[in-house]
Amino acid sequence: MAGASASFSPIQHIPPIRRNILSRGLSSMCTRLPWAAPMACAPDAAPELLQAAKLTVDNYVRSGMVVGLGSGRASGLAIQYLGRRMRDGALKDIVGIPMSVSSASEAAKSGIPMDHYKDNLQIDFAFDDADIIEEGTLNAVIGRRKLEGGESIIQEKVIYNAPWWPFKRNGGCSCLQVSACTCSHVSIVKTASKLAFIVSDKQYTRDLDGSIPVLINSGNWIETAEEIDDLFLGDAEVWRRPTSGPAGPLGGDFPLVTKEGHHILDVIFTSPILDLGQVAESLSHIDGVVDHGVIFGIPCTVIIASKDGIQVADNLAKSSVIDKL
């Protein structure tokens, strides 16, 4: 599905990528590209981010809604504010659907009733952080590996015995190391009736780089990784995500395996990403790819926090819509 553009930008073809999974020595790759390279940058801890979170709740959340609760610093602020509005009586009968352990924990502390994600669940509105938003198309990348102590749609540490964890006895995640409902997170983002990303102005950019997480079947994962490597020959490197800590391109001794038996590949671009939509389309056609962290062609609103104020962009109309508040 092609999304409407919020501004104009030329569409360019992505050059192919070089094979790097097996054809290179691990030592040279680790020297050239340390494990911290694919990590996402933490959003700025600034009051404008709090204002963006408040605006998101005030403008889009209404009483009686089922709300997807995103993961990340801005989403955490929005969850806290949502809980406060519920305690004040301004919002009632809200049910939160957390996308991660951190969002479930924050919702529990904020007193927001929760349920787990189910197929065909009608989610009225969802908000989430994004690692990067492409200016113009509003295509996004979510789920990049965090440097430390962070979470993503691809790697979550589920505290199974935590009293607030809503998935424990309802057919949801129950492993200590899982993709933390990767499918749930992506499904919530992609199927919500309305979607908003809350980002800093540094994350809203035309210059795209960094990594894209890809969820793959663990069987014959090498073949899938090699096909992805061939697809982006010369422009990216493909690393299997480890359970934790630093590791080589193959994921070390303990590569991350999700509850469903999937692996995570971090496709780390060493050249600018010229067309995020084309990357998403290409990944989706590779055998063995289950999903990826590119949110492409989805109608959404982006709340952009900066020191100059809050801007709101959306791709819901054919013309550019960027409002400064």
Buried (B, 14 or more C-beta within 10 A) or exposed (E): EEBBBBBEBEEEEBEEBBBBBEEBEEEEBBEEBEBEBBBBBBBBEEEBBBBBBBBBBEEBBEEEBBBBBBBBBBBBBBBBBBBBBBEEEEBEEBBBBBBBBBBBBBBBEBEBEBBBBEEEBEBBBBBBBBBBBBBBBBBBBBBBBBEEEBBBBBBBBBBEEEEBBBBBEEEBBBBEBBBBBBBBBBBBBBBBEBBBBBBBBEBBEEEBEBBBBBBBBBEEBEBBBBBBBBBBEEBBBBBBBBBEEEBBBBBBEEBBBBBBEBBBBBBBBBEEBBBBBBBBEBBEEBEBBBBBBBBBBBBBBBBBBBEEEBBBBBBBEEEBBEEEE
